[in-house]
Amino acid sequence: MIADSFSLPIPWFAMTLPSEVLLNVPKHGLLRPTPSLLDPTWDGSDINLEAACQGNGKVILKIRNRGKGNMADSSTFRILLDAQTAYIGRFRLSISDSLILNIPASGATVRLEADQRPGHPIKKQSNISVEACGAGVDGQVSIGYVSQFPQDDVEPEVAVECLSITDSYDPNDKNVSPLGVTSQKYTPSGHVLDYVIRFQNTGTDVAYKVVVVDTLSDQLDISTLQVGAASHPYKMQVSGQGNPVLAFIFDNINLPDSTSDKTASNGFIQFSIKPKVGLPVKARIENYADIFFDYNEPIRTNTTINTIYDMPLVIVDAVRLNESIICNANVSVQAGDNQILCWQLTETNLQALSPGMEKAVGKGSADGVIFMTGRILPPGYRTWLRRECF
C-alpha cells in the first residue's frame, strides 16, 4: 500500500518502489537470483546473442546457449529488417552450441530476437540489433529503428541507453525507450518503459535547487517503479491518488549556467515502470515532466507517447528471407564438437550423432539447402545441434 505522500533520500544507486523496506544495492554489485528461488521447470539454458557487420554488407548473427543445461525443447527466433518481420525459425541448442546466420543487410537495420526457455530466472527474450551495415541500392542506410524496440537490458546489472543523435534541441526534454513502432508508437505489452528526463540551466546564474515533477499516467503500474541513475544526489517524493506524482528534488545542486560551464550545466534522472496488466487494446500512455529551477516558472518537457499493442508476427513479403539466402548450400554437413549443421526441418528438431556415426541419420537437400533428417538416436549417443550458414 502506498502512502498518500512520502519522501525518501536517494543515493547514487537504484532502488525499487513502492515498499516500506529499502533495498540498498552497492554501486558495483550484481543482483542474481538465489538457487532456492529458481523455477524448477527451467532447463538451465541461457541464450546469448552476438552480431557483427561484415565488409560485404552482410550481418553475422549468432545464437549461443551459454547456460549450464541443454535446451529441453526448441524456442523461437525472429529476424527483423527495418522493424518488419523477415524470418521466423526455431532452434534447440545443447550447452555451448551455437546457431550462426548470414543476413544480407543492404543498409537495413537488422534485429534478432530469441526466446529464452520457460522458467528463465531473469528474462523471457534476448535481442540484439545492427544498424548501418552496407548500403541500399541508392547508397543510403536506414536509421531510427533500434530505439523503436525494447533493449536487451533486463538483467539487474545491465542498463542500456539508446537515444537518437540530434543537432540542436531543447535541453529540457523527456525520452522513453522503446519509442514504439510505426507512427502509432506500438509498444509490446508487459515490457518496461524506461524514461530519462534531462535538464539544463540555461539561465544567467547558478541554479541552487532543481525539482523535477512527473505526473504518471493512471495506466502505469506504480508497484513496478524502479529508480535508476541520476546526475546528482536527490530526494524523491511520491504523492497523488489515481495518477501518482513523482517529485525528484535536487537540493543544493549548484548547477552552473550554460554560458559559464556548458557541460556541468546539465543533469538527468532515470526511472522505469511497467504498464498495468489487462489494459484495453491499443491503450495510449502519454507522459511529460515539469522542471523547476529555483523559484522560476516550470519548464514543461515534450510529451512521450506509447500505444500498448502486440503487433501480429507476420512475415512481410517485401523483406522476406528464406533458407537459401541465409544458408549457403555448399556448407558440408558434419557432426561433433565444434561442428555446425546448416538447417533443420521445421517439423522436427535436428539432431546429429558424434563423428563417425553420421549414417544413423539420412542426408538430403531441398531447395538448395542442405539438411539432415531426424531419426531416433541409438541409446548412449550424445546429440548436438550446431548449424552454420555462411
N, C-alpha and C positions, 0 to 999 in steps of 0.2 A: 504494500500500500504506500503510495507517495503522499507525503505531506503537502499541504497547500503551498508551502514555501519553505525552503531550507537552503542553507549556504554551506559550502564546503571549500576549504583551501585545497587547491590542486597543484601538486608539484609537477615536475617535468616529465613524469611518466603517465601512461594511460591507466584509466580505471573504468570500471563498469558501473552504470547506474540503471535503475534505482536500487538501493539497498541500504539498510542500516549498518551493514558491515562493510568496511572499506577493504579492498584488496590492494595491498601495497606490492607493486611489482618492481624489482630492481631494473634500472635503466637498460642494462645489458643482459638481463635474464631471459630465459626461454620458458615458454609455457608448453607443457606436453601433458597429454592425458596419462594418468597413472594406470598401471596394468589392471588394477581392480575395477576401473571404470570402463574398460574396453568392451565393446559389443561382442558377445561370444559368437555371433554369426559372421564376424569379419574374418576373411581368409588370410589376412596378413599381407596382402599385396598393397603396393603403394605406387601409383602410376605417376611418372615424371616425364615431362615433355621438354624437348630441345628443338631449336630451329636455327637455320643459318641460310643466308643468301649466298648463292654460288655465282661465279663470274659469268656464267652463261644465262643469267636471268632466271634461274630455277631455284626454288626453295627446298632445302632438305628438311624434312620433318621426322622427328624421332620420338617414338613412344616406348618407354622403358619401364619395366617393373623393378623398382628399387627397394621393394619391401622384403620381408623375411618369410613370405609364403607364396606359393604358386596361386595363380588365379583359379578359383574353383569353377568358374564358368566365364563366359565371354562378356565383354562390355562393348558399348558403342562409342565410336569416334566420328567426328564430323569435320569436314574441311569447308571453310567459307572463303569466298573471293569477293572482296568489296561488300561485305555484310550479307552476301547471298549464298545460300547453301549449294555447294558444288558436288559434294560426295558424302555419303553415309556408309560406314562399314562397321565391322565388328572385329574384335581382337581378343586373344587369350594368351597370356604370357606367363611362363614359368619365372622363377627368381632370376634376375639379371638379364632376362631375354628382352629383345628389342624388335620393334617394327619400324622400318625406315621407308619413307615415301619420298618421291621425287616430284615436285609440283612446279609446272610452268607458271611463273607469276606474271611475267609481261607487264610489270608495273603495278599490278593489283595488290591490295593488302590481303595477305594470307593469314587466316586464323585457324588454329587447330584446337578442337575441344575433345577431351577424352573423359568418359565417365569412370569414376572410381567404383570399386565393388561395394555392394551394400555393407553397412556397418563400419565403413572407414571412420576413424575417430575424429577427423578434422573436417573433411570436405567431401562433397559429392562429385566434384568435377575439377579437372585441371584444364588450363588453357594457355595458349601462347600465340603471339602474333608477330608477323614480319611485314614491314612497310617499305615501299620504295625499292623493291628488288627488280632489276631490269627496267624496261620501259615498254609502253604500248606502241601501237603502230604509228601514233602521232608523236612519239618521243616523250610522252607525258607519263607521270606516275600519279596514282590516286592517294589522297591523304585524308585524314579526318575520320577514318573508320575505327582505329584502335580504341579511341576513347568512348565509342558508342556502346561497347560491351563491358560487362564486369571484368575486372582484372583478377589475376591469379594470386590473390593476397589474403586468402582465408586464414592461413597459419598465423597464430598469435604473434610470432616473432617477425612477420613479414609485413611491410607496408609498401604499396606501390602507388606512386603519384603520377597521374597521366593527365597533363594539361596541354592544351593547344598552345603553340608558339604564335604570339601575335605581335604586331607593331605597337602603335600607340593604343592605350586602353585606359579605362577608368581604374585607378589604382585601388579603389574600394569596391570589391566585387565578391561574388559568391559563385563557386563552381561545384558541380556534382559529378560523380562517377558511379555508374556509367551515365553517359549523356542520353542514351536511348537511340533506337534505330528508326530510320525514316523521319519525315517531318513531324510525325506524331509522337516521337520520342518513346517508342515502345521499349519497355524495360521488363525483363522476366520477373515473375513473382518469386518471392522467397529470397531474393538477393538483397544484400546490404546496399544502402545508398550512402556513399562517402561524400561528405560535404567539407569544403575548405572555404573559409571566409578570410579574405585578405584586406588589409587596411594600410593606409599610408597617411602620414601627417603632411599635408600639402599647404599648411598654414605658414605663418611667418615667425612662429616662436615654438618653443618646446611644448609638447603635449604631456601633461603630468598624469593624466588619467584617461584611459580609453575603456569604454563599455560597449560590448557587442551584444545586442539583444536579438534573439531569433525566436519568433513565434512559429511553432511547428504545426504542420497540418494535423487535423484530427484523424487522418488516415495512417499516421505513423505510430508504431508501437513503442511507447516510451520505455517499456521494460527492456528493450533491446539496445538502448542508447549506450554507446561507448565513446568516451572522450579520448582523442588521440594526441598528437604532438601540438605544441604551441611555441610561438617565438619567444614568449616571455612568461614568467610566473604569473598566476592569476587565481582568482576565486570564482566559484560558479554558484549560481542560484537557479533553482527550478521552481516555477510557480505556475498558477493558472489551473483552470478546470476545463476539461474537454480539449482545448488547444494548449498544450504545455508551452510555457515560455522559458527559454534558456537565456540566462544572462551571464556573460563571461566578463569579469571585472578585472582590469589590469590597473591596479593601484601603483602609484609611484613608478610608472613605466618610463617616464622621462624620455619620450620619443622625440628625437630632434626633427626639425622641419626639413623638408626635402631639398631646400636650397642649401642648407648648411651641410647636410650629410644624406645624400640620396639613398644610399644602401641602408643605413641604420634607421631611416625614417619609416621603414616597412615593418609590418607584423602580420601574424596569421593565427588562426585557430582551426583545428580539425576535429570532426566528430563523425560518427557513423550511426545509422539507425535503420531498422527494417520496416517495410510497410506491414500493416496489420494483415493477419490471415483472413481469408474469406471476403476480400473486397470485391465490389462489383467489377465485372469485366470492363477493362479499359478505364479503371479509376485513375483520375488525374491528380497528381500530387504537385503542388506549387509551393515554393519556399523562397523567402528573401530574408535579409537581416537589416537592422538599423545600427549604425555605428556612431557613437557619441565621443567626441573629442572634448574633454573638459566640460565646459558649460555651453558649448555651441549647439546649434540645432543639429539633429541627427542627419547622417548621410545614409540614404537607402540604397542598397545594392540592387543589382539586376535580379530578376525572378527566374529561378530554375524550374524546369518542368519535366516530370517523368510520368508516362502513361503506363500503368502496370498491366501488362498483357504478354502472354506466352505465345509468340508467333508460331504458326504451324511449321513443322520441319519438313518442308517440301523442297526437293531439288529443283533449282531454276535452270531451265534448258539452256539459257544463254551462257551460263558458266559451268555447265555440267562437265565433270571429269569422269572418265571411265578407266578401267584397269589397264587398257592398252596405252594410256597416256602416263599414268603414274607408276606403272611397272614396265620394265624392259624385258621383252620376250627372250632375250639372249642370256638371261641370268640362269646359271646352272643350278639345278635343284640338288641340294645336299642336306645332310642331317648331322647333328652332333654339336659339340661345344663350338662356339664362335662361328657357326654356320647359320645362314638365314634362308628361309624359304620365301618365295615371292608371293604366293597367292593362296587363298583358301576358298573352298566352296561356301556360298552364303548359307547353305542349309546345315553345314556341319562345322565343327571345329577341327581345323587341320592339325594333325599330329605327325611327328616324324620319329623314326627309330634312331638308335645310336648308329654310328658309322659301321658300314658293312651289312646292315640289316635292311637296306632300302627296299629290297624285294618284297618285304612284308606288306608294303602298300603299293598301289599302282601309280604310274606316272602318266600324265597326259597333258593335253593343251586344248584350249578353247579360245577362240577369238584372239589368237596370238599371245595369250597369256599362259605361262607355264604354271601348273599347279600340281598338287599331289592329292589324290582322292583318299578319303578316310576309310579306315577299317579298324576293327577292334584289335588292339595290340596284344601280343603274347604276354602272359604274366611275367613280371620281373624285368621288363624293359622300360627304361626311362623314356618319357616323352618330352619333346621340345616344341616350341612354337617360335621360330625365328624366321623373319622374312626380310628381304631387301629388294628394292625396286629401282635400282639405278646401277 
